[in-house]
């Protein structure tokens, strides 16, 4: 979703194009709401407006819509094999640059460097991105014009890096408390959504280990390329996950061999960031999981004095 700040910056930089851009954004949201109303009616859904159930219905409806729209394209994609070439690399992406990263993300990167000594850690920014990956012109154009949000452009970056080079891509907000090699040395690994009711989203994408040209990632990438080539709006924030779920259906044999580790445990520390730091509790959290998905976007007014958030920021 584009923020007010982003819109104001766009107005300053592109005053002549601003109103057509604003009209396009409003039209995108209008299309979304009309589609959602239509999908509810044709499926005879009874919506319970509690947020979690609403989100589940929204994701599932969107999955069905996208699958119906792209199933022929999905079926026509070639059968990918993948290969086992290995490169000892960790990809850490912060397009705005490491120096401009939030303090929490800098602590996350420090934890990666502290624990992982047997792999090369490569930091991807806007300055060196083109040295590693290339995108179709329409992807670059739609990202530059803010049609494609930064988070979803970053999704394409992580896919291209893993498809081309192999190894592990770690989100900039992932914090390590020890080095569990099995997650980094697998042919393919993502944390699973195994204990969720949302069948449209089977995994998280903030930590991915993959062999080169992995069929699951190639299929997801090509579906995303197809979508962005044809559309000028984001239909669902979790579009990566929805297309990835389609890829797991096509390559169920590969997906079923992926070790199943829930994405719930790596999120426990995130839920306690606002709490007061306690060494005993922090030691417990470190043992619950070696990998922790944190979030720097937190309301600091909700933080207590000497919070866990502040402690990690200053590590």
N, C-alpha and C positions, 0 to 999 in steps of 0.2 A: 504494500500500500504506500502511495506517495504522500509524504508529510507536507504540512503547510510550509515548513522551512525550505524543503526542496522546490516547491512551487514558486516561492518568492525568489529563490536563487535563479531559477529558470527565467522568471520575468525580468530580472536584472540583466541576465546574459543574452536573452532572446526576446526582447519586448514585442517585436513584430509577429513572432510565431506563438506568443503566449496564449492568445485566446483560442486559436485553433487547437493547441495542445490541451487546454482546459476542456474544450468541447469534446475532444476525443476521450479524455479520462471519464467525464460524466457519461458519455455514451457507453463506455465499457461497463460501468457499474449498472447502467440501465439494462444492458443486454444480460448481465449476470442475474439480476433480480427477475427479469422476465423469464429467463430460462429456468430459474429455480422454481418459480410459480408453476410453469408448465410441467416440469418433471414431477412435481408433487401431485398434480392433478392426474397425470396419466398413470401414475403408480398407486393411486388411491392411498397415499400416505396419511397417517394421522400423526401430526407433529406434536411432540411433547416439547415445550419451549424451554425446558431446562437446558443450560448451555452444553453440557456434555452430550446429551442425546441429540441436540440440534446439530452439533458438529459431526457426530457419527452419520446422521442422515445426510447432511450436506456432502460429506466426503464420498459416501457410498453412491449417492445420486450422481455426483459428478463423475465418479469412476464408471458407472454404467453408461453415462452419456458419452464419455471419451472412448470407451471401449467400442460402443456401437458405431461411433464416427470413424475410428481408426482400425477396426478389426481387419478390414481388407488389406490395408497397408501393412499391418502387423503380419498377416499371413503371407504376404508377398515378399517380406524381407528374407534375404538369404539365411541359410543355417550357418551360424558362426561356430567356429571350433575353439578358438583361443590358443595360446601357447604358454610355455612355461619358462620363458626367458626371465631371469631375475636381475633386478637392479636394487642395490641396498640403499634405498632412498626413503626419506620421510618428507612428504609435501605439506608445508604449513603455509596457508594462503591468507594474506591480509593485503588486499589490493591497494589500500590507502597508504601502505608502508608500515613497517614494524615500529618506527619511531612515532607514528600517529595512532598506534593501537591504544585502547583503554588500558589502564594499569592492571586490571584483572587479566586481560589477555596477555599482557607482557609476562605476568607471573605464570600463566599457563605455558607459554613458550619456554620460559626458564625451566619449568618442571620437565618438559620434553628433553631439553638439552642436558639436564642433570642426570636423567635416568637412561637415556638411549645413547650409548657410546659406540655401538657397532654398526650404525647406519649414518649416511650423510643426510643432514637436515637442510632442505632447500626452502627458502622463504620466497614465496611468489608475490610480487607486487605489480602494479601497473607498469613500472619501469622495466621489468624483465619478463613480463608475461609472454610477449611475442617471441622471445627466445626459445620458448618451450612448446607453445601450442598456437594453432591457427584456427580461425573460425570463418564460416561463410559471411559474406559481406552483410547480409540482412541481419545476422545476429549482432554484429558490431553496430550497425546503424540503429537497430531497435534498442540496444542498450544505451547508446549515446543519446538517443532521443527520449530516454526514460520510459519507453514503452515496456521494456523488460527490466524489472527491478534488479538492484545489485545482488540480492540474495539468490536470485534465479540465474543470473549470469554466473555467479560463483558456483552454482550447481553444474553448469556446463564446463567450467574450468576444472572442477574436481574430476568430472568424467573424462575429459580429454587427457588430463595428466595420467590417470590410471590406465586408460586404454592404450596410451602410447608408451608409457614407461614402466608400468607395474609398481608395486609395493604399496605403501600406506599413505593415505591422505587423512590428516587430522584437522578437525575444525579448530579455529583460533581460540575457541573458548573451552577446549578440552584440557583438563588438569590431570596430570599423572601423579600418583603417590607411590608407585613402584612399577617395575618393568616386568610385564607378563608376556613373554615372548610368543606364546601361542597365538595371540591376537595379531601379531605383526608378521608372523612367518607362515600363515595359511595361504593356500592358493586363492581362497576367497573368504572374506569375513565381513559381516555387518551385524550390529546388535539387532536382535529380533523384537518384533512387537507380539511376542508369543502369548502374552496374557492380556491382550486387549480385545475388546468387542468389535474393533474397527477392522473388518476384513479387507477394506480397500487399501490399508497401509500395513505392510508386512514387516517393515524394518525402519530403522533410523539411518540417516545418511551423513551424520557428523563424524563418523569413523568408518573408513572403508579400507580394507586390505584386498588387493586383487591382482591376479595374474594379467599379463598383457593381452589386450584384445578379448577380454572376458565377454562371453555372449550376453550375459545379463546387462552389463553396462553398455555394450554396443547397441543393444536393442533399445534401452532406455534413452540413450543419447540420440538415436535416430528418430524416435518418437517425439522427443522434445524439439529437435530440429524441424521436423514436419509441422508440429504445432506452431512454432514461432514463425515459420515461413508463411503460414496461412492466416495468422491472427495478430491483432494489434492490442490485445488485452490479456490480462492474466485471469483465467477462469477460476483457479483455485490455488491457494498458497502452497498446497502439498502436491502440486502437479508432478514433480519429480517422483514422489512416492507412489502416486497413482499409476504412472507409466512403468515404474519399476515393478509394481505388483503384476502388471500385464506381462512383463518380461519373465517373471518367475512362473507364470502359467505356461508360457511357451517353452521354457527350459526348466520344467519341474524336476527333471532328473538331477540337474546341477544344483538347483536351489535346495533340494531335499538332503543333499550331502553337506550343506553348510552347517557347522556346529551351531546349536541353538542356545544362545545366551540372551537373557531378557535385557531390554533397554531400561528397565525400571531401576535396578540397583545403581547404575551410573548416574541417575538423577537424584538420588537421595541427598547428596551433599548440596545440590542446588537448592533444594527445598528448605535447607537449614541455614542458608547464607545470611538471612536477616537476624538469626539468633545470636546471642552473646557467645563469643569464643570461649570454649572450654577444652582444655588440652585432652582430657580423658575422652570426651565425646569426639574430638577431632581424630584422635588415634583410632577410635572405633570406626569412624567413617572411612579412614584410609584403608582399613582392612576389609571393609564391605566390598570394595571394588578397587582395582588398580587404576581404572579409567573413570573420570568424572566429567560429565557434561555440565558446565556452569553457564552463567548468563550475566553479562555485565550490565544489561539493561534492567536495572533495579531501581525502584524509588528510594532514594537515599533518606527520605524523610521517615521511611519505615524501619530504618536500621537502628538498632539499639547501640549504646556505647560499647566500644570494643567488640564489634560484631565479627562473625566468621568471615564475612565479605571483606571487611577492612583488614583482617589478619592476612588473608590470602593475597590481597592487593599489595601488601607491604612485605611479602616474603622475599 
